[in-house]
C-alpha cells in the first residue's frame, strides 16, 4: 500500500464509501472489504477518500482526519447572505492609506489552496504584495521598467505612457488606484495535468474576493496588467516574473476609503434561457 493512502484497519468499517466515490478508480475493495490503493497513478489527490470516510480511518498524504473540520454543524453562510454579498459587492477604486490586517490576509491566502482547479491540477501561484511598502516598491519597479523600455527607443501606447508620467510625478495612480496591496494569481501551464489554466486563475480570484470582502477588505480586479501583458509583456517579466503567455489575473486590495449605503439593481441584466 502506498504511503500516499493509508487506512487504519481498526477504524475502517468496510462501508466502501471511499471506493465508490473515487472518480478515477484508484481504489478498490479487497476480499475483506477494505479499500486498497491499487492504481496510485490514477489518483488526482482530491482527498475525497479522506473527506467521505465516516469513521475517520483514511489518512491521505499525511493529512489526518482529526485535523479536518467536521462538516456537521459547521458554520456556513445562508443562501440569502450569499445573494446579499453578490448584490452588495463593489469594485472599490478609492483606498485608505493603511495596510490591511496581516493575520487576516495570511489566513485568506492559505484558504485559497481550497479553490477548485481543473482535474485538481493545483498549478496556481499566488504572488502577493501585502503592504503599502511592498506596493510602493512594485510601483517604482514598474515605472523603472517603463523608463527602461522607453530608453530602448520603443514606443509606448498612449494609454500606458500618459498615466505612467502621472504616476512617476506622484500624481493620480490610474494603474493601481493607490491600493495598499495586490494579489497576482498565475497558472503554470507547464505543470502536468493543467487543462484549464485561465479558468483556474479566475476561480481563485473570485474566491479571494469573496474571502477578502468577508474580512472587511475591499478589492478591485486589475484588468490593466492583462493589457500590459498583451502589449509589452517584458514589463511584467521584469517586475513580477510573468512570462509572455502565462495565464494570470491581478486583484488590488486594501481598506476602502468609500462606503456604499445600498446595493445596485442589476437582477434584470441576467439573460436567462430556460430550456425546460
PAZAPA-4460 file (N, C-alpha, C; in steps of 0.05 Angstrom, whole numbers, plus 32768, in hexadecimal, padded with zeros to 4 digits):
% residues 276
    n_x    n_y    n_z   ca_x   ca_y   ca_z    c_x    c_y    c_z   seq   type   mol
   8011   7FE8   8000   8000   8000   8000   8012   8019   8000     1      X     A
   800B   802C   7FEF   801B   8044   7FED   8019   8055   8006     2      X     A
   802F   8063   800C   802E   8075   8023   801B   808D   801F     3      X     A
   8013   8092   8005   8001   80A7   8000   7FE5   80A2   800B     4      X     A
   7FDE   8089   800C   7FC3   8082   8016   7FC6   806B   802A     5      X     A
   7FBE   806F   8042   7FBF   805A   8057   7FA4   8059   8065     6      X     A
   7F9F   8041   8070   7F85   803C   807D   7F8B   8030   8099     7      X     A
   7F7E   803B   80AD   7F7F   8030   80C8   7F6B   8019   80C9     8      X     A
   7F75   8000   80C9   7F64   7FE8   80C8   7F51   7FE7   80E0     9      X     A
   7F59   7FF1   80F6   7F48   7FF1   810E   7F30   8003   810B    10      X     A
   7F34   8019   80FC   7F1E   802C   80F9   7F0D   8027   80E0    11      X     A
   7F18   801A   80CC   7F0A   8015   80B3   7EF1   8003   80B8    12      X     A
   7EDA   800D   80AF   7EC1   7FFD   80B2   7EB9   7FEF   8098    13      X     A
   7ECB   7FEF   8085   7EC7   7FE1   806C   7EAD   7FE9   805D    14      X     A
   7EA7   8002   805E   7E8E   800C   8052   7E90   800F   8034    15      X     A
   7EA9   8012   802A   7EAD   8015   800D   7EA8   8031   8003    16      X     A
   7EA3   8044   8014   7E9C   8060   800B   7EB4   806C   7FFC    17      X     A
   7ECC   8068   8005   7EE3   8074   7FF8   7EE8   8068   7FDC    18      X     A
   7EE3   804E   7FDA   7EE7   8040   7FC0   7ED2   804A   7FAC    19      X     A
   7EB9   804D   7FB5   7EA4   8055   7FA2   7EA7   8073   7F9A    20      X     A
   7EB3   8083   7FAC   7EB5   80A0   7FA6   7ECF   80A7   7F98    21      X     A
   7EE1   8094   7F93   7EFA   8099   7F85   7EF4   809B   7F67    22      X     A
   7EF4   80B4   7F5D   7EEB   80B9   7F41   7EFC   80AC   7F2C    23      X     A
   7F16   80A8   7F33   7F28   809D   7F1F   7F30   8080   7F24    24      X     A
   7F22   8074   7F37   7F25   8057   7F3D   7F41   8050   7F45    25      X     A
   7F4D   8061   7F56   7F67   805A   7F61   7F65   8045   7F77    26      X     A
   7F4D   8044   7F83   7F49   8031   7F9A   7F38   801A   7F91    27      X     A
   7F3C   8003   7F9F   7F2A   7FEC   7F9D   7F27   7FE0   7FB8    28      X     A
   7F13   7FCF   7FBB   7F10   7FC1   7FD5   7F1D   7FA6   7FD3    29      X     A
   7F2B   7F9E   7FE9   7F38   7F84   7FEA   7F23   7F6F   7FF2    30      X     A
   7F2C   7F57   7FF5   7F1A   7F41   7FFC   7F0C   7F45   8016    31      X     A
   7F18   7F55   8028   7F0C   7F5A   8042   7EFA   7F73   8042    32      X     A
   7EFA   7F81   802B   7EE9   7F98   8029   7EF7   7FB2   802F    33      X     A
   7F11   7FB1   8035   7F1F   7FCA   803B   7F2A   7FD6   8021    34      X     A
   7F2D   7FF1   8021   7F38   7FFE   8009   7F56   7FF8   8005    35      X     A
   7F5D   7FF5   7FEB   7F79   7FF1   7FE4   7F80   8005   7FCE    36      X     A
   7F96   8012   7FD1   7FA0   8026   7FBE   7FAE   8018   7FA7    37      X     A
   7F9E   800D   7F95   7FA9   7FFB   7F81   7FB6   800A   7F6A    38      X     A
   7FAA   8021   7F63   7FB4   8030   7F4B   7FBC   804D   7F53    39      X     A
   7FD2   8050   7F62   7FD9   806B   7F6B   7FDE   807F   7F54    40      X     A
   7FE6   8074   7F3D   7FEB   8086   7F26   7FD1   8093   7F1C    41      X     A
   7FBA   8089   7F24   7FA1   8095   7F1C   7F96   80A9   7F30    42      X     A
   7FA3   80AA   7F48   7F99   80BB   7F5D   7F9D   80D9   7F56    43      X     A
   7F88   80E9   7F5A   7F8A   8106   7F54   7F8D   8117   7F6D    44      X     A
   7F93   810A   7F84   7F98   8118   7F9D   7F81   812A   7FA6    45      X     A
   7F69   8122   7FA1   7F51   8132   7FA8   7F4A   8130   7FC6    46      X     A
   7F54   811B   7FD3   7F4F   8116   7FEF   7F32   810F   7FF5    47      X     A
   7F22   8107   7FE1   7F07   80FE   7FE6   7F06   80E6   7FF9    48      X     A
   7F1A   80D5   7FF6   7F1A   80BD   8008   7F1D   80C5   8025    49      X     A
   7F2D   80D9   802A   7F31   80E4   8045   7F17   80F1   804F    50      X     A
   7F0A   8100   803E   7EF2   810F   8046   7EDA   80FD   804A    51      X     A
   7ED8   80E8   803A   7EBF   80D8   803B   7EBF   80C2   8050    52      X     A
   7ED6   80BA   805A   7ED8   80A3   806C   7EC8   80AA   8086    53      X     A
   7EB3   809B   808C   7EA3   80A1   80A4   7EB1   809C   80BE    54      X     A
   7EC5   808B   80BF   7ED2   8084   80D8   7EED   8091   80DB    55      X     A
   7EF5   80A1   80C8   7F0F   80AF   80C9   7F27   809B   80C8    56      X     A
   7F24   8087   80B7   7F39   8072   80B5   7F4E   8079   80A0    57      X     A
   7F48   808B   808E   7F5B   8091   8078   7F6E   80A7   807E    58      X     A
   7F87   80A3   8079   7F9C   80B8   807B   7FA6   80BB   805E    59      X     A
   7FA5   80D3   8053   7FAE   80D8   8038   7FC5   80EC   8038    60      X     A
   7FDB   80E3   802C   7FF3   80F5   8029   7FFA   8102   8044    61      X     A
   7FF8   80F4   8059   7FFF   80FE   8074   7FEA   810F   8081    62      X     A
   7FD3   8113   8073   7FBD   8123   807E   7FAB   8110   808E    63      X     A
   7FAA   8115   80A8   7F9B   8104   80BA   7F7E   810F   80BD    64      X     A
   7F6A   80FD   80BF   7F4E   8106   80C0   7F48   8118   80D8    65      X     A
   7F56   8114   80EE   7F50   8124   8106   7F59   8141   8102    66      X     A
   7F69   8147   80EE   7F71   8162   80E8   7F5F   8170   80D4    67      X     A
   7F4A   8162   80CA   7F37   816E   80B8   7F20   8179   80C8    68      X     A
   7F12   818D   80BC   7EFB   8198   80C9   7EE3   8185   80C5    69      X     A
   7ED5   817E   80DA   7EBD   816D   80D6   7EA7   817E   80C9    70      X     A
   7E9A   8173   80B5   7E85   8182   80A7   7E6B   8184   80B6    71      X     A
   7E66   8171   80C8   7E4D   8172   80D8   7E4E   818A   80EB    72      X     A
   7E3B   819C   80E8   7E39   81B3   80F9   7E4D   81C9   80F1    73      X     A
   7E5B   81C6   80DB   7E6E   81DA   80D2   7E60   81F4   80CA    74      X     A
   7E69   820A   80D3   7E5C   8224   80CD   7E60   822B   80AF    75      X     A
   7E4B   822C   80A1   7E4C   8233   8084   7E39   824A   807F    76      X     A
   7E3F   825A   806B   7E2C   8271   8065   7E12   8267   8059    77      X     A
   7DFD   8275   805F   7DE3   826D   8054   7DE1   8275   8037    78      X     A
   7DCD   826B   8029   7DC9   8272   800D   7DC4   8290   800B    79      X     A
   7DB5   829B   801D   7DAE   82B7   801D   7DC7   82C8   8021    80      X     A
   7DD9   82C0   8033   7DF0   82D0   8038   7E03   82D0   8020    81      X     A
   7E05   82BA   8012   7E16   82B9   7FFA   7E0A   82CB   7FE4    82      X     A
   7DEF   82CA   7FE1   7DE2   82DB   7FCE   7DE6   82F8   7FD5    83      X     A
   7DE4   82FF   7FEE   7DE8   831A   7FF7   7E05   8324   7FF1    84      X     A
   7E18   8312   7FF5   7E34   8319   7FEF   7E37   831F   7FD1    85      X     A
   7E2B   830E   7FC0   7E2E   8313   7FA3   7E22   832E   7F9B    86      X     A
   7E0D   8336   7FA8   7E01   8350   7FA1   7E10   8367   7FAE    87      X     A
   7E1C   8363   7FC5   7E28   8379   7FD3   7E46   837D   7FCB    88      X     A
   7E53   8369   7FC0   7E6F   836C   7FBA   7E73   8382   7FA5    89      X     A
   7E89   8391   7FA7   7E8F   83A6   7F95   7EAD   83A4   7F8E    90      X     A
   7EB4   83AD   7F76   7ED0   83B0   7F6F   7ED9   83CB   7F7A    91      X     A
   7EE9   83CA   7F8E   7EF2   83E3   7F9C   7F0B   83EE   7F8F    92      X     A
   7F0A   8408   7F88   7F21   8415   7F7B   7F2C   842D   7F8C    93      X     A
   7F23   842E   7FA5   7F2D   8442   7FB7   7F34   8434   7FD1    94      X     A
   7F4E   8434   7FD7   7F58   8425   7FEE   7F64   8437   8003    95      X     A
   7F61   842F   801D   7F6C   843E   8033   7F8B   8439   8034    96      X     A
   7F99   844C   803F   7FB6   844A   8041   7FBE   843A   8059    97      X     A
   7FB6   8421   805A   7FBE   840F   8070   7FBE   83F2   8066    98      X     A
   7FCE   83E2   8074   7FD1   83C6   806D   7FB9   83B6   8077    99      X     A
   7FB3   83A0   806B   7F9F   838E   8075   7FAB   837D   808B   100      X     A
   7F9A   8371   809C   7FA4   8360   80B1   7FB3   8348   80A6   101      X     A
   7FCC   8345   80AE   7FDD   8330   80A2   7FD3   8314   80A9   102      X     A
   7FCA   8310   80C2   7FC1   82F6   80CA   7FA9   82ED   80B9   103      X     A
   7F96   8300   80B4   7F7F   82FA   80A3   7F88   82F3   8087   104      X     A
   7F9A   8303   807C   7FA4   82FE   8061   7FB2   82E3   805F   105      X     A
   7FC2   82DC   8072   7FD0   82C2   8072   7FBC   82AB   8072   106      X     A
   7FA7   82AE   8083   7F93   8299   8085   7F84   8296   806B   107      X     A
   7F7E   82AC   805D   7F70   82AB   8044   7F81   829D   802E   108      X     A
   7F9A   82A4   802D   7FAC   8299   8019   7FAF   827B   801D   109      X     A
   7FB1   8272   8035   7FB3   8255   803A   7F99   8247   8032   110      X     A
   7F83   8254   8037   7F69   8247   802F   7F66   8244   8011   111      X     A
   7F75   8254   8001   7F72   8253   7FE4   7F7C   8238   7FD9   112      X     A
   7F8B   8229   7FEA   7F93   820E   7FE1   7F7B   81FC   7FDD   113      X     A
   7F64   8204   7FE7   7F4B   81F4   7FE4   7F3C   81FC   7FCB   114      X     A
   7F45   8210   7FBC   7F37   8217   7FA3   7F39   8200   7F8F   115      X     A
   7F23   81FA   7F82   7F23   81E3   7F6F   7F33   81EA   7F56   116      X     A
   7F41   81D6   7F4C   7F4F   81D9   7F32   7F48   81C1   7F21   117      X     A
   7F4A   81C4   7F07   7F43   81AF   7EF4   7F54   8196   7EF9   118      X     A
   7F47   817F   7EFD   7F54   8166   7F03   7F66   8167   7F1C   119      X     A
   7F5F   817B   7F2D   7F6E   817E   7F46   7F8C   8181   7F41   120      X     A
   7F93   818F   7F2B   7FAF   8192   7F24   7FBF   81A4   7F37   121      X     A
   7FB2   81B7   7F43   7FBE   81C9   7F57   7FD8   81D6   7F4D   122      X     A
   7FD7   81E0   7F35   7FEF   81ED   7F29   7FEF   820B   7F2D   123      X     A
   7FE4   8215   7F42   7FE2   8231   7F47   7FF8   823C   7F59   124      X     A
   8000   8255   7F53   8013   8263   7F64   8005   827D   7F6D   125      X     A
   8007   8283   7F87   7FFB   829C   7F92   8012   82AF   7F9A   126      X     A
   8017   82C3   7F89   802C   82D6   7F8E   801F   82EF   7F9B   127      X     A
   8026   82F5   7FB4   8018   8309   7FC3   802B   8320   7FCB   128      X     A
   8021   8339   7FC6   802E   8351   7FD0   801C   835A   7FE8   129      X     A
   8022   8353   8001   800F   8355   8017   800D   8370   8024   130      X     A
   8020   8382   8020   8021   839B   802E   8025   83B3   801C   131      X     A
   8020   83CB   8026   8025   83E3   8016   8042   83E5   800F   132      X     A
   8054   83DD   8021   8071   83DD   801B   8077   83CC   8003   133      X     A
   806C   83B3   8003   8072   83A1   7FED   8065   83AB   7FD3   134      X     A
   804D   83B7   7FD5   8040   83C1   7FBD   804F   83DA   7FB2   135      X     A
   8059   83EB   7FC4   8068   8402   7FBB   8082   83F8   7FAC   136      X     A
   808E   83E3   7FB7   80A5   83D8   7FAA   809E   83CD   7F8E   137      X     A
   8087   83C0   7F8C   807E   83B5   7F72   8079   83CC   7F5F   138      X     A
   806C   83E2   7F69   8067   83F9   7F57   8081   8404   7F4C   139      X     A
   8095   8407   7F5E   80AF   8411   7F55   80BC   83FF   7F40   140      X     A
   80BB   83E5   7F45   80C6   83D2   7F32   80B8   83D3   7F17   141      X     A
   809D   83D7   7F19   808D   83D8   7F00   8094   83F1   7EF0   142      X     A
   8097   8408   7EFD   809E   8420   7EEF   80BA   841E   7EE4   143      X     A
   80CD   8412   7EF3   80E8   840F   7EE9   80E8   83FD   7ED0   144      X     A
   80D7   83E8   7ED0   80D6   83D6   7EB9   80CB   83E5   7EA1   145      X     A
   80B8   83F7   7EA5   80AE   8407   7E8F   80C3   841A   7E85   146      X     A
   80D2   8426   7E97   80E8   8438   7E8F   80FD   8429   7E7F   147      X     A
   8103   8411   7E88   8117   8401   7E7A   810D   83FA   7E5E   148      X     A
   80F3   83F5   7E5C   80E8   83EF   7E42   80E9   8407   7E30   149      X     A
   80E4   841F   7E3A   80E5   8437   7E2A   8102   843E   7E22   150      X     A
   8114   8439   7E34   8130   843F   7E2E   813B   842D   7E18   151      X     A
   812D   8417   7E14   8134   8405   7DFE   8127   840E   7DE4   152      X     A
   811D   8427   7DE4   8111   8433   7DCC   80F8   8423   7DC2   153      X     A
   80EA   8418   7DD5   80D1   840A   7DCE   80B9   841B   7DD6   154      X     A
   80A7   841D   7DC3   808F   842E   7DC8   807C   8420   7DDC   155      X     A
   8070   8431   7DED   805C   8427   7E00   8041   842F   7DF6   156      X     A
   802D   841E   7DF9   8011   8426   7DF2   8009   843D   7E04   157      X     A
   7FF8   844E   7DFA   7FEF   8467   7E08   7FE2   8460   7E23   158      X     A
   7FD2   844A   7E24   7FC4   8442   7E3C   7FD7   843A   7E53   159      X     A
   7FF0   8434   7E4B   8004   842D   7E5F   8017   8445   7E65   160      X     A
   801F   8454   7E51   8033   8469   7E54   8028   8480   7E65   161      X     A
   8010   848A   7E60   8006   84A1   7E6F   8002   849B   7E8D   162      X     A
   7FF4   8485   7E94   7FF1   847F   7EB0   800B   8479   7EBE   163      X     A
   801F   846E   7EAF   8039   8469   7EBA   8047   8482   7EC2   164      X     A
   8044   8497   7EB2   8050   84B1   7EB8   8044   84BC   7ED2   165      X     A
   8029   84BA   7ED4   801C   84C4   7EEC   8024   84B5   7F05   166      X     A
   8027   849A   7F02   802F   848A   7F19   804C   8491   7F21   167      X     A
   805D   8495   7F0E   8079   849C   7F14   807B   84B7   7F22   168      X     A
   8069   84C9   7F1C   8069   84E4   7F28   805B   84E4   7F43   169      X     A
   8051   84CD   7F4B   8042   84CB   7F65   8026   84D6   7F63   170      X     A
   801B   84D7   7F4B   8000   84E0   7F47   7FED   84C8   7F48   171      X     A
   7FD9   84C9   7F38   7FC4   84B4   7F38   7FCF   8498   7F31   172      X     A
   7FC7   8484   7F41   7FCF   8469   7F3C   7FB8   845A   7F2E   173      X     A
   7FB7   845E   7F14   7FA2   8451   7F04   7FA6   8433   7F03   174      X     A
   7FBF   842B   7F03   7FC5   840E   7F01   7FBC   83FE   7F18   175      X     A
   7FC4   8406   7F31   7FC0   83F5   7F48   7FAF   8403   7F5E   176      X     A
   7FA3   841A   7F57   7F8E   8427   7F67   7F97   842D   7F84   177      X     A
   7FB1   842E   7F89   7FBA   8433   7FA4   7FB5   841D   7FB7   178      X     A
   7FB1   8405   7FAD   7FAB   83EE   7FBE   7FC4   83E7   7FCF   179      X     A
   7FBE   83DD   7FE7   7FD5   83D6   7FF9   7FDF   83BA   7FF4   180      X     A
   7FD1   83AB   7FE3   7FDB   838F   7FDE   7FD1   8385   7FC3   181      X     A
   7FDD   8370   7FBA   7FD5   8364   7FA1   7FDC   8346   7FA1   182      X     A
   7FC9   8336   7F98   7FCD   831A   7F95   7FCD   8313   7F77   183      X     A
   7FE2   8305   7F6E   7FE4   82FC   7F53   7FE2   82DD   7F53   184      X     A
   7FCC   82D3   7F47   7FC8   82B6   7F45   7FD0   82AD   7F29   185      X     A
   7FE3   829B   7F28   7FED   8291   7F0E   7FEC   8273   7F0D   186      X     A
   7FEB   8268   7EF5   7FEA   824B   7EF1   8002   8242   7EE1   187      X     A
   8010   822E   7EEB   8026   8223   7EDD   801C   820E   7EC9   188      X     A
   8019   8218   7EB0   800D   8207   7E9C   801E   81EF   7E94   189      X     A
   8037   81EF   7E9E   8049   81D8   7E99   8046   81C2   7EAD   190      X     A
   8037   81C7   7EC3   8033   81B2   7ED7   8023   819B   7ECB   191      X     A
   802C   8182   7ECE   801D   816C   7EC3   8000   816B   7ECE   192      X     A
   7FED   8167   7EBC   7FD1   8165   7EC5   7FC2   817F   7EC4   193      X     A
   7FCF   8196   7EC1   7FC1   81AF   7EC0   7FB2   81B1   7EA5   194      X     A
   7F98   81B1   7EA6   7F88   81B1   7E8D   7F77   81CB   7E8B   195      X     A
   7F73   81D9   7EA1   7F62   81F1   7EA0   7F70   8208   7EAF   196      X     A
   7F87   8211   7EA6   7F97   8225   7EB5   7F89   823F   7EB9   197      X     A
   7F7C   824A   7EA5   7F6E   8264   7EA8   7F56   8261   7EBA   198      X     A
   7F47   824C   7EB7   7F30   8248   7EC9   7F39   8245   7EE6   199      X     A
   7F4F   8236   7EEA   7F59   8232   7F05   7F60   824D   7F12   200      X     A
   7F6D   825F   7F03   7F74   8279   7F0D   7F5B   8289   7F14   201      X     A
   7F48   8289   7F03   7F2F   8299   7F07   7F20   8290   7F20   202      X     A
   7F1E   8276   7F23   7F10   826B   7F3B   7F1F   8273   7F54   203      X     A
   7F39   8270   7F54   7F49   8278   7F6C   7F45   8295   7F73   204      X     A
   7F45   82A6   7F5E   7F41   82C3   7F63   7F26   82C8   7F6F   205      X     A
   7F11   82BB   7F65   7EF7   82BE   7F6F   7EF5   82B6   7F8C   206      X     A
   7F02   82A0   7F93   7F02   8297   7FAF   7F12   82AA   7FC1   207      X     A
   7F27   82B6   7FB6   7F36   82C9   7FC6   7F24   82E2   7FCC   208      X     A
   7F16   82EB   7FB8   7F04   8302   7FBB   7EEF   82FC   7FD0   209      X     A
   7EE3   82E4   7FCF   7ECF   82DC   7FE2   7ED9   82DC   7FFF   210      X     A
   7EF1   82D0   8003   7EFC   82CE   801D   7F06   82EA   8027   211      X     A
   7F11   82F9   8015   7F1B   8314   801C   7F04   8326   8025   212      X     A
   7EEF   8326   8015   7ED8   8337   801C   7ECC   832F   8037   213      X     A
   7ECB   8315   803C   7EC1   830B   8056   7ED2   8314   806D   214      X     A
   7EEB   831A   8068   7EFE   8323   807D   7EFF   8341   807E   215      X     A
   7EEE   834F   806F   7EEE   836C   806F   7F03   8378   805D   216      X     A
   7F0E   8369   804A   7F23   8372   8038   7F16   8378   801D   217      X     A
   7F1A   8390   8013   7F0E   8397   7FF9   7F21   838E   7FE2   218      X     A
   7F15   8389   7FCB   7F24   837E   7FB4   7F1C   838C   7F9A   219      X     A
   7F2E   8388   7F86   7F28   8391   7F6B   7F39   8380   7F58   220      X     A
   7F2B   8373   7F45   7F39   8363   7F31   7F49   8376   7F1F   221      X     A
   7F62   836F   7F1A   7F75   8380   7F0C   7F7A   8376   7EEF   222      X     A
   7F67   837D   7EDD   7F6A   8374   7EC2   7F80   8383   7EB3   223      X     A
   7F8A   8399   7EBE   7F9F   83A8   7EB2   7FB8   8397   7EAC   224      X     A
   7FC0   8387   7EC0   7FD8   8377   7EBC   7FD5   8362   7EA6   225      X     A
   7FBD   8359   7EA1   7FB9   8347   7E8A   7FBE   8356   7E70   226      X     A
   7FB6   836F   7E6F   7FBC   837F   7E57   7FDA   8383   7E53   227      X     A
   7FE8   8387   7E6A   8005   838A   7E68   8012   8371   7E5E   228      X     A
   8008   8359   7E67   8014   8340   7E5E   8010   833D   7E40   229      X     A
   7FF9   8345   7E35   7FF4   8343   7E19   8005   8356   7E08   230      X     A
   8009   836F   7E13   8017   8384   7E04   8035   8383   7E08   231      X     A
   803E   8382   7E21   805B   8383   7E27   8060   836E   7E3D   232      X     A
   8060   8355   7E37   8063   833F   7E4B   807C   8341   7E5B   233      X     A
   8092   834C   7E50   80AB   834D   7E5F   80A9   835E   7E79   234      X     A
   8096   8370   7E7A   8092   8380   7E92   808B   836E   7EAA   235      X     A
   8079   835B   7EA5   8071   834A   7EBB   8086   8334   7EC1   236      X     A
   8095   832D   7EAC   80AA   831A   7EB1   80C0   8326   7EC3   237      X     A
   80C5   8340   7EBF   80D9   834D   7ED0   80D0   8353   7EEC   238      X     A
   80B6   8358   7EEF   80AC   8361   7F0A   80A0   834B   7F1A   239      X     A
   8093   8337   7F0D   8085   8322   7F1C   8090   8307   7F15   240      X     A
   809D   8305   7EFE   80A8   82EB   7EF6   8094   82DB   7EE5   241      X     A
   8080   82E8   7EDA   806C   82DA   7ECA   8076   82D9   7EAD   242      X     A
   8074   82C1   7EA2   807D   82BE   7E86   8067   82C9   7E73   243      X     A
   806E   82CB   7E5A   805D   82D7   7E46   8041   82CA   7E45   244      X     A
   8040   82B0   7E47   8026   82A2   7E43   801C   8296   7E5D   245      X     A
   8027   829E   7E74   801D   8293   7E8D   8001   829C   7E93   246      X     A
   7FEE   828A   7E97   7FD3   8293   7E9E   7FD3   829E   7EBB   247      X     A
   7FC8   82B6   7EBE   7FC7   82C2   7ED9   7FB1   82D7   7EDA   248      X     A
   7FAC   82E0   7EF2   7F9B   82F7   7EF7   7FA4   8303   7F12   249      X     A
   7F9F   831D   7F15   7FA7   832B   7F2E   7F8F   8338   7F3B   250      X     A
   7F90   8338   7F55   7F7B   8346   7F64   7F88   835A   7F78   251      X     A
   7F7F   8373   7F76   7F88   8387   7F89   7F78   8384   7FA3   252      X     A
   7F84   838A   7FBA   7F75   8389   7FD2   7F7F   839D   7FE7   253      X     A
   7F6E   83A2   7FFB   7F76   83B5   8010   7F5D   83BC   8020   254      X     A
   7F60   83CF   8032   7F4A   83D9   8040   7F3C   83EE   802F   255      X     A
   7F22   83EA   802A   7F14   83FD   8019   7F11   8418   8025   256      X     A
   7F14   842D   8015   7F10   8448   801E   7EF5   8453   8017   257      X     A
   7EE2   8441   8010   7EC8   8449   8008   7EB4   8434   8012   258      X     A
   7E9C   843E   8019   7E87   842C   8023   7E6E   842F   8011   259      X     A
   7E62   8418   8009   7E4A   8419   7FF9   7E32   8411   800A   260      X     A
   7E20   8424   800F   7E0A   841F   8022   7DF5   840B   8018   261      X     A
   7DF6   8404   7FFE   7DE2   83F2   7FF3   7DED   83E1   7FDC   262      X     A
   7DDE   83CD   7FD5   7DE7   83BC   7FBE   7DDE   83C9   7FA4   263      X     A
   7DE8   83BF   7F8E   7DDE   83C7   7F74   7DC8   83B4   7F6B   264      X     A
   7DBB   83B9   7F54   7DA5   83A9   7F4B   7DAB   839E   7F2F   265      X     A
   7DB6   8386   7F2E   7DBF   837B   7F15   7DB3   8360   7F0F   266      X     A
   7D9F   8357   7F1F   7D94   833C   7F1A   7D88   833A   7EFE   267      X     A
   7D7D   834F   7EF3   7D71   834E   7ED9   7D86   834B   7EC2   268      X     A
   7DA0   834E   7EC9   7DB4   834B   7EB4   7DBA   832E   7EAE   269      X     A
   7DB1   831C   7EBF   7DB6   82FF   7EBB   7DA6   82F5   7EA3   270      X     A
   7DB3   82EC   7E8E   7DA5   82E1   7E77   7DA1   82C3   7E7B   271      X     A
   7D89   82BC   7E82   7D83   82A0   7E89   7D75   8292   7E72   272      X     A
   7D81   827C   7E6A   7D75   826C   7E54   7D6D   8251   7E60   273      X     A
   7D54   824F   7E69   7D4A   8237   7E77   7D41   8223   7E62   274      X     A
   7D4D   820C   7E62   7D47   81F7   7E4D   7D33   81E2   7E56   275      X     A
   7D29   81E3   7E6E   7D17   81CE   7E77   7D07   81D7   7E8F   276      X     A
***
